[in-house]
Amino acid sequence: MFCPTLRQGNALTRLSVVALAPDRWHGPWFNRQHLLSRLSAHHDILYSNGLWTIWDRYSKGWREAPWLSSWETADGVCLDFPSRWRLRWPTVPVWDQLMVRAQARRLRAKLPSSQPLVAHIYHPEFAVYLEPLAPDYVIYHAFDRYSLFPDWTPENDALQRHLVARADLVIGTSQNTVDELSRYRDGVVHQLPNGVTVDAFDQVFAATSRAEPSDIANIPHPRIGYVGTLNPKVDLALLRALAESHAEWNFVFVGGQKQLDDDADMAHFARLKNVHLLGPKPRQMVPHYATAMDVNIIPYRVDEGLWSIAGDPLKLYESLAARTPVVACELASLRGFSDVIEIAQGVQGWAQALQRAISGQGPGSAEDRRRVAHENSWDRRADQLRNLIDEMVASR
């Protein structure tokens, strides 16, 4: 669908924002979509994943891409769908720069030229677009500590250091990420944690009839739930040990599977009678599943050097909004929530914490968890981001 030219705004108050991030807008929602959809009430936002590269050919995403470039409006944001034949070729610099510059012109032309242009960069891989975009302001927004990712390269590191030094506003999601980025910058690095669409959870509780989704309704209680993608950061060994030693508990997983280290181990885990894999669901259904659990868990691996140790889990805020007891792994970002969640270590520690949660003896009450969720809503996070952007502009 054609995306109409975005409305002209007051150049003194409205900004034209090109947001560059690796995640598809219509996939799982992360902080990018939550923040930018709310920011679009104040600024004109164009969201792009950048051009396809020569190595993306024949991938699922590339096959689904349009032959001709197109635009779409969703959630108040203009979405860029670049042509699948206009490919970057990083090992052929002349061609690559030609493609990048053409894409930058295309993005700029879609936004009101009367407004200052902001490049909102969510990953160092998009630094290549900075020079041809020639933005008035640069925001570097690191949603993870990328240096802990297994595919991190010296080139990525150099790009990130350049972005941190060049940007007018630098943001990290977790304090761990902020601490790392602060080493490369004289100015302030701001922390903007994750949040939750708390109204969506409140609506579930406010409904006159709270019918559970059909695929979870027949699973006996107690239900121990994880709503999210099963990927390498999830501690499958811990979960398997708990499920095998506590047949009376039902472990319910809502979400897809991605790049698991040991498919055979996952297959064995899935065959356990008290393990229920319900698969991915639309994001609008997340509150319905999370509130159907007796306990929600954050069972991440905490191996030294794994990127998950530096994260700020979205699951924390969603679990609090579900008002259920929460048991979580030992992460620095979770320690400040010990009055409403229980942090556990080791199989025995987890089993004891889960037993306390099931029996209602864990920390905090349902009302305490609801209150903390409201304090960490995406609406509040978006207001904080808007204030940071206003300060950035005013500082000029």
C-alpha positions in Angstrom: 0.0 0.0 0.0 1.3 3.4 -0.9 2.3 5.6 2.0 1.2 9.1 1.4 3.6 12.0 2.0 3.8 12.7 5.7 2.1 15.8 6.8 4.0 19.0 7.1 4.6 20.2 10.6 5.9 23.2 12.4 9.7 23.2 11.8 10.3 24.6 15.2 8.6 21.7 17.0 8.3 18.8 14.6 11.2 16.7 13.4 11.7 14.4 10.4 13.0 11.2 11.8 14.6 8.4 9.8 14.8 5.4 12.2 17.1 2.6 11.1 16.8 -0.7 12.9 17.3 -4.4 12.1 13.8 -5.7 13.1 10.8 -6.0 10.8 8.1 -3.7 12.0 5.4 -6.4 11.6 7.4 -9.0 13.5 7.7 -9.2 17.3 7.5 -5.8 18.9 10.5 -4.5 20.8 11.4 -1.1 22.2 11.8 0.3 18.6 8.1 -0.2 17.6 6.7 0.7 21.0 8.6 4.0 21.3 8.4 5.1 17.7 4.7 4.5 17.3 4.1 6.8 20.3 6.7 9.3 19.2 4.8 9.6 15.8 2.2 11.8 17.5 4.8 14.5 17.8 7.3 13.9 15.0 7.2 12.5 11.4 8.8 9.0 11.7 10.0 6.9 8.8 11.2 3.4 9.8 13.6 1.4 7.6 15.7 -1.8 7.8 18.0 -0.4 5.2 18.7 -2.1 1.8 19.1 -5.8 1.3 22.6 -7.0 0.7 24.0 -9.5 -1.9 24.2 -12.1 0.9 20.4 -11.8 1.7 19.4 -13.3 -1.7 17.1 -16.2 -1.4 16.5 -15.7 2.3 12.9 -15.8 3.4 12.7 -12.1 4.0 14.3 -11.3 0.6 11.8 -13.6 -1.2 8.9 -11.8 0.4 10.2 -8.3 -0.4 8.6 -6.4 -3.3 10.3 -6.2 -6.6 9.7 -2.4 -6.6 10.2 -0.2 -3.6 7.1 0.6 -1.7 5.8 2.4 1.5 3.2 1.5 4.1 1.7 3.4 7.0 1.2 1.5 10.2 0.8 2.6 13.8 1.4 6.3 12.7 4.8 5.4 11.2 5.8 5.3 7.5 7.4 2.0 6.8 10.0 1.5 4.1 10.0 -1.6 1.9 13.0 -1.4 -0.4 13.2 -3.2 -3.7 14.8 -6.6 -3.6 16.8 -6.0 -6.7 18.6 -2.9 -5.4 21.2 -4.7 -3.3 24.1 -3.5 -1.3 27.5 -5.2 -2.1 29.8 -4.2 0.7 32.9 -5.9 -0.9 32.4 -3.7 -4.0 32.7 -0.2 -2.5 31.8 1.8 -5.6 28.6 -0.1 -6.1 27.8 -0.2 -2.4 28.2 3.5 -1.9 26.0 4.2 -5.0 23.2 2.1 -3.6 23.5 3.5 -0.1 23.4 7.1 -1.4 20.4 6.4 -3.6 18.5 4.9 -0.6 19.4 7.9 1.5 18.0 10.3 -1.1 14.8 8.2 -1.3 14.4 8.3 2.5 15.0 12.0 2.7 12.6 12.7 -0.1 9.8 11.0 1.8 10.0 13.3 4.8 9.1 17.0 5.0 12.1 19.0 4.0 11.1 22.0 6.0 11.9 20.2 9.3 15.2 19.3 10.9 16.3 15.7 10.0 17.1 13.2 12.7 18.9 9.9 12.1 17.8 7.6 14.9 20.2 4.6 14.6 19.5 1.4 16.5 22.5 -0.6 15.5 26.1 0.2 14.3 25.5 -1.6 10.9 23.4 1.5 9.8 26.3 3.9 10.4 27.0 3.7 6.6 23.8 5.8 6.0 24.9 8.7 8.1 27.0 10.6 5.6 24.6 10.4 2.7 21.6 11.3 4.9 23.4 14.3 6.3 21.1 14.6 9.3 20.9 17.7 11.5 20.9 15.4 14.6 22.0 11.9 15.3 20.6 9.6 18.0 22.4 6.3 18.7 20.1 4.0 20.6 21.7 0.7 21.7 18.9 -1.8 22.7 21.5 -4.5 23.7 25.1 -4.7 24.6 26.1 -5.7 21.1 29.8 -6.4 21.9 28.7 -9.6 23.7 26.9 -10.9 20.6 28.7 -13.9 18.9 28.9 -12.2 15.5 30.4 -9.0 16.8 33.5 -7.9 14.8 36.2 -5.3 15.1 34.5 -3.4 12.3 31.3 -3.3 14.3 33.2 -2.1 17.3 34.8 0.7 15.3 31.4 1.8 13.9 29.9 1.8 17.4 32.7 3.9 18.8 32.2 6.4 15.9 28.5 6.6 16.5 28.9 7.1 20.2 31.3 10.0 19.6 29.4 11.5 16.7 25.8 11.3 18.1 24.0 14.2 19.7 22.1 11.8 21.9 23.2 8.4 23.1 20.8 6.0 24.8 21.3 2.5 26.2 18.5 0.2 27.4 20.3 -1.3 30.3 22.8 0.2 32.8 25.3 -2.4 31.7 25.1 -1.1 28.1 25.3 2.5 29.3 28.4 1.8 31.3 30.2 0.4 28.2 29.1 3.2 25.9 30.2 5.8 28.4 33.8 4.7 28.0 33.7 6.0 24.4 32.1 9.4 25.1 32.8 12.6 27.0 29.1 13.5 27.3 26.3 11.8 29.0 24.9 8.4 28.0 21.2 8.1 29.0 19.5 5.0 30.2 16.0 4.3 28.8 14.8 0.9 30.1 12.1 -1.3 28.5 8.5 -1.0 29.4 5.0 -2.5 28.9 1.7 -1.6 27.3 0.1 -1.8 30.6 -3.4 -0.8 29.4 -3.6 -4.0 27.4 -3.2 -6.1 30.5 -5.6 -4.0 32.6 -8.2 -4.5 29.9 -8.0 -8.3 30.4 -8.7 -7.9 34.1 -11.5 -5.4 33.4 -13.3 -7.7 31.0 -16.6 -9.0 32.3 -15.8 -12.5 31.0 -12.2 -13.6 31.2 -12.2 -16.6 28.9 -8.8 -18.1 28.5 -7.4 -18.9 25.0 -8.6 -22.3 24.0 -5.1 -23.9 23.8 -4.3 -23.1 27.4 -7.7 -23.5 29.0 -7.3 -27.3 29.3 -3.8 -27.2 30.8 -4.0 -28.0 34.5 -2.8 -25.7 37.2 -0.2 -24.8 38.4 1.0 -23.3 35.2 4.5 -21.9 35.0 4.8 -19.7 32.0 7.3 -18.2 29.7 5.9 -15.9 27.0 8.7 -15.1 24.5 11.0 -16.7 21.9 12.9 -19.8 22.9 16.5 -18.9 21.8 20.0 -19.5 23.1 19.7 -17.2 26.0 17.0 -19.4 27.6 18.4 -21.9 30.1 16.9 -25.1 28.6 19.0 -27.3 30.9 17.5 -25.6 34.0 13.9 -25.9 32.6 14.4 -29.5 31.7 15.6 -30.4 35.2 12.7 -28.6 36.8 10.1 -30.2 34.6 11.6 -33.7 35.1 11.7 -33.3 38.9 8.3 -31.7 39.3 5.7 -33.6 37.1 2.9 -31.9 39.1 3.9 -28.5 37.5 3.0 -27.6 34.0 5.5 -25.6 32.0 3.8 -23.5 29.3 5.8 -21.8 26.5 4.2 -19.2 24.3 6.4 -18.1 21.4 8.5 -19.4 18.6 12.0 -21.1 18.6 15.1 -19.5 17.1 18.7 -20.6 16.8 18.6 -23.1 19.6 22.0 -24.6 20.3 20.9 -28.2 20.7 17.8 -29.2 18.7 18.0 -32.8 20.0 17.8 -31.5 23.6 14.8 -29.3 22.7 13.1 -32.3 21.1 13.6 -34.3 24.3 12.3 -31.4 26.4 9.2 -31.0 24.2 8.3 -34.7 24.7 7.9 -34.3 28.5 4.2 -34.6 29.4 4.2 -31.5 31.6 5.8 -29.3 28.9 3.4 -27.4 26.6 4.7 -25.6 23.5 1.9 -23.4 22.2 3.9 -21.6 19.5 4.0 -17.9 18.5 0.9 -15.8 19.0 -0.1 -12.3 17.8 1.2 -9.6 20.2 -2.3 -8.6 21.1 -2.8 -12.0 22.7 0.3 -11.8 25.0 -1.7 -10.3 27.9 -4.3 -13.1 27.6 -1.6 -15.8 27.9 0.6 -14.1 30.5 -2.4 -13.5 32.8 -3.4 -17.2 32.5 -0.3 -18.4 34.2 0.1 -19.0 37.9 3.8 -17.9 37.8 5.7 -16.2 35.0 9.4 -16.9 34.7 12.5 -15.2 33.3 14.8 -18.3 32.9 17.9 -16.8 31.1 21.4 -18.3 31.1 23.8 -16.2 33.1 27.0 -17.5 31.7 29.8 -14.9 31.8 30.2 -13.3 28.3 26.6 -14.1 27.1 24.7 -11.0 25.9 21.7 -11.8 28.0 23.5 -10.9 31.2 23.6 -7.2 30.1 19.9 -7.1 29.1 16.8 -5.4 30.5 14.1 -8.1 29.8 10.8 -7.1 28.3 9.4 -10.1 30.1 10.0 -8.4 33.4 7.5 -5.7 32.8 5.0 -7.9 31.0 5.0 -10.4 33.9 4.5 -7.6 36.4 1.6 -6.2 34.3 0.1 -9.7 34.4 0.1 -9.4 38.2 1.3 -13.0 38.7 4.2 -14.0 40.9 7.5 -13.7 39.0 10.7 -15.9 39.4 13.7 -14.7 37.5 17.4 -15.4 37.0 20.2 -13.4 38.5 20.6 -10.3 36.3 21.9 -6.9 37.3 18.9 -5.2 35.7 16.5 -7.2 37.9 18.0 -6.5 41.3 16.1 -3.3 41.8 12.8 -5.2 41.6 13.4 -7.7 44.4 10.3 -6.4 46.3 8.0 -7.7 43.6 10.0 -10.6 42.0 12.1 -13.5 43.4 15.5 -14.0 42.0 16.7 -17.6 42.0 19.9 -19.5 41.3 20.5 -23.2 40.6 17.9 -26.0 40.1 17.2 -26.3 43.8 16.9 -22.6 44.3 14.5 -22.3 41.4 12.4 -25.2 42.6 12.0 -23.6 46.1 11.3 -20.2 44.6 8.6 -21.6 42.3 7.0 -23.5 45.2 6.8 -20.2 47.2 5.3 -18.4 44.2 2.7 -21.1 43.6 1.7 -21.1 47.3 1.5 -17.2 47.3 4.5 -16.8 49.6 6.7 -14.9 47.2 7.6 -11.2 47.4 5.0 -8.5 46.7 1.3 -8.7 46.0 -0.7 -8.5 42.8 -1.4 -4.9 43.4 2.3 -4.2 44.1 3.2 -5.7 40.7 0.4 -3.8 38.9 1.7 -0.5 40.4 5.3 -1.2 39.3 4.1 -2.1 35.8 2.3 1.3 35.6 5.4 3.1 36.7 7.2 1.4 33.8 4.7 1.8 31.0 5.7 2.4 27.4 3.8 5.7 27.5 6.1 6.9 30.2 9.1 5.6 28.3 8.0 7.5 25.2 7.6 10.7 27.2 11.1 10.3 28.5 12.4 9.8 25.0 10.5 12.8 23.7 12.0 14.9 26.6 15.5 13.8 25.7 15.0 14.7 22.1 13.6 18.1 23.1 16.7 18.7 25.3 18.9 17.6 22.4 17.3 20.2 20.0 17.2 22.9 22.7 20.9 22.4 23.4 21.7 23.8 20.0 
